[in-house]
């Protein structure tokens, strides 16, 4: 099946995908600050959260909400604004838009409409956590959040347990202990790294076998969490299968 190439209309505005800090407000690029000051509208996942960042850097640009519950309607509004020649910056609560957040839909619609989409690179939790995990970084798969339903989650974990390279998961503090126990049940005693509150005051990275990490994590962990899992080791691989 062949796809027609997208024709970019240079007369329209631009959609900038702007990465913002995952915690420490100093982790923003000079280019990101400039772009946020120059655009006509900033579309934010949580305007209250983003306003703190804008205030820190004296950015006085109109904010509008774009989140999971209004993404279909608001995407069309933003597309219309861009077609009028207004440049729009998309930001998420933390990190790079489109990574486990509703940004993907707006980006997809902009491309379909022939709008120029420009990335403004910066922080993202998955690469920050991977870089300090102590696990192989040459090949990895980003899984995002696991399914919430137990049956679907177990099926996903069983599939992931056969992969021979590093795996990266996101998890909430409320489910992380349950998830780690399920991973140990299906994967066995692999090496893992659990990073929480990255770049913030209470930043913590716990490394070791799954059972040791569970014991060291405590009963009520806080903050956004990234789980890095060792790939299936050579001695575990059933080459005949």
C-alpha positions in Angstrom: 0.0 0.0 0.0 1.4 3.4 -1.0 0.8 6.6 0.9 0.7 10.0 -0.7 3.4 12.4 0.5 2.3 15.1 2.9 2.5 18.6 1.3 3.6 21.2 3.8 1.8 24.6 3.5 4.4 27.2 4.3 1.8 29.9 4.5 0.3 28.4 7.7 1.8 28.6 11.2 4.0 26.0 12.9 3.3 23.5 15.6 6.3 23.3 17.9 6.6 20.2 20.2 8.4 21.7 23.1 10.1 19.5 25.8 9.9 20.9 29.3 11.6 19.9 32.6 10.6 16.6 34.3 11.2 18.1 37.7 14.0 20.7 38.1 12.9 23.9 36.3 16.6 24.5 35.2 16.4 21.5 32.9 15.0 23.5 30.0 16.9 24.5 26.9 17.6 28.1 25.8 15.8 27.3 22.5 12.7 26.1 24.3 12.5 29.3 26.3 12.9 31.4 23.1 10.2 29.4 21.2 7.8 29.6 24.1 8.2 33.4 24.2 7.7 33.8 20.4 4.7 31.6 19.7 1.1 32.9 19.7 -0.4 30.2 21.9 0.9 27.5 24.3 -1.2 24.4 24.5 -0.6 22.7 27.9 -1.8 19.5 29.5 -2.3 21.3 32.8 -2.3 25.1 32.5 -1.8 25.6 36.3 1.3 23.4 36.2 2.7 25.1 33.1 2.0 28.5 34.4 4.7 27.9 37.1 7.3 27.3 34.5 6.3 30.3 32.4 6.3 32.5 35.4 9.9 31.4 36.3 11.1 32.4 32.8 8.9 35.5 32.5 7.0 34.1 29.5 3.7 36.0 28.9 1.9 34.0 26.2 -1.8 32.9 26.2 -2.3 29.4 27.6 -5.0 27.0 26.5 -5.7 23.5 27.8 -5.1 20.4 25.7 -5.5 17.1 27.6 -6.8 13.6 27.3 -10.4 14.6 27.9 -10.6 17.4 25.3 -8.0 16.4 22.8 -10.4 15.6 19.9 -12.3 18.9 20.0 -9.3 21.1 21.0 -7.0 19.6 18.3 -9.4 21.0 15.7 -9.4 24.4 17.4 -5.6 24.5 17.4 -5.3 23.3 13.8 -7.6 26.1 12.8 -5.5 28.7 14.6 -2.3 27.4 13.0 -4.0 27.6 9.6 -4.7 31.3 10.3 -0.9 31.7 10.6 -0.6 31.5 14.4 2.4 29.5 15.7 1.4 27.0 18.5 3.7 25.4 21.1 2.5 22.1 22.6 3.9 21.2 26.1 3.1 18.4 28.5 3.1 18.4 32.3 6.7 17.1 32.2 9.2 16.0 29.5 8.6 15.5 25.8 5.0 15.8 24.4 3.7 12.7 22.8 5.4 10.3 25.1 2.6 8.5 27.1 0.4 11.6 26.8 -2.3 13.0 24.5 0.1 15.0 22.4 0.3 12.2 19.8 -3.2 13.0 18.5 -2.6 16.7 17.8 0.7 15.9 16.1 -0.9 13.3 13.9 -3.7 15.7 12.9 -1.2 18.5 12.1 0.7 16.2 9.8 -2.5 15.1 8.1 -3.3 18.8 7.5 0.1 19.6 6.0 1.2 21.7 8.9 4.9 21.9 9.7 5.8 20.2 13.0 9.1 21.1 14.6 10.6 19.3 17.6 12.3 21.3 20.4 14.2 18.5 22.1 14.8 18.3 25.8 14.2 16.2 28.9 12.3 12.9 29.0 12.0 10.6 32.0 12.7 7.4 30.1 16.2 8.3 28.8 17.1 10.0 32.1 16.2 6.8 34.0 17.9 4.6 31.5 21.2 6.6 31.6 21.7 5.9 35.4 20.2 2.4 35.5 23.4 0.5 35.1 21.6 -1.8 32.6 22.5 -2.1 28.9 21.6 0.9 26.8 22.6 -0.2 23.3 19.1 -1.7 22.7 15.9 -1.0 24.6 12.1 -1.0 24.3 9.9 1.7 25.8 6.6 0.2 26.9 5.0 3.1 28.7 2.2 2.2 31.1 1.0 -1.4 31.3 -2.7 -2.2 30.8 -4.8 -1.7 33.9 -6.8 -4.9 33.6 -5.0 -7.9 35.2 -5.6 -10.3 32.3 -4.3 -7.9 29.7 -1.4 -6.9 32.0 -0.4 -10.6 32.5 -0.5 -11.2 28.8 1.7 -8.2 28.1 4.2 -9.1 30.8 4.5 -12.7 29.5 5.3 -11.4 26.0 7.8 -8.9 27.4 9.5 -11.6 29.5 10.9 -13.2 26.3 12.6 -10.0 25.0 16.4 -10.1 25.3 17.1 -6.3 25.5 16.3 -3.7 28.2 12.7 -2.7 28.9 11.4 0.6 30.2 8.0 1.0 31.9 6.2 3.9 33.5 4.2 3.3 36.7 2.3 5.3 39.3 3.4 5.2 43.0 0.1 3.6 43.9 0.6 0.6 41.7 4.4 0.1 41.6 4.7 -2.5 44.3 1.9 -4.6 42.8 3.5 -4.3 39.4 6.9 -5.2 40.6 5.5 -8.3 42.3 3.8 -9.3 39.1 7.0 -8.8 37.1 8.9 -11.0 39.6 6.2 -13.7 39.3 6.5 -13.8 35.5 10.1 -12.8 34.8 11.8 -14.4 37.7 14.7 -12.6 39.6 16.0 -10.2 37.0 18.1 -7.1 37.6 16.0 -3.9 37.6 16.4 -0.2 38.3 13.5 1.8 39.8 13.9 5.6 39.5 11.5 8.0 41.2 11.3 11.8 41.5 14.0 12.2 38.9 15.7 15.7 39.0 13.7 16.6 42.1 14.8 17.1 45.7 13.9 13.5 46.7 15.3 11.9 43.6 16.1 8.2 44.2 17.4 5.3 42.1 17.2 1.8 43.5 19.1 -1.0 41.7 19.3 -4.7 42.2 17.3 -7.9 41.9 13.5 -7.4 41.9 13.0 -8.8 45.4 15.7 -6.5 46.8 14.3 -3.5 45.1 10.8 -4.3 46.4 12.2 -4.5 50.0 14.1 -1.2 49.6 11.3 0.8 48.0 9.2 1.0 51.1 5.4 0.5 51.5 4.4 3.9 50.3 6.7 5.2 47.6 6.0 8.7 46.2 6.5 10.4 42.9 6.4 9.4 39.2 8.3 6.2 38.7 10.3 4.6 35.8 11.1 0.9 35.9 14.1 -0.4 33.9 14.2 -4.2 33.5 17.1 -6.4 32.4 16.4 -8.3 29.2 16.1 -12.1 29.1 19.6 -13.5 29.7 21.3 -15.9 27.4 21.0 -18.8 29.8 17.2 -18.2 30.0 16.7 -18.2 26.2 15.1 -21.3 24.7 16.7 -21.2 21.3 14.7 -24.2 20.1 11.5 -22.4 20.8 
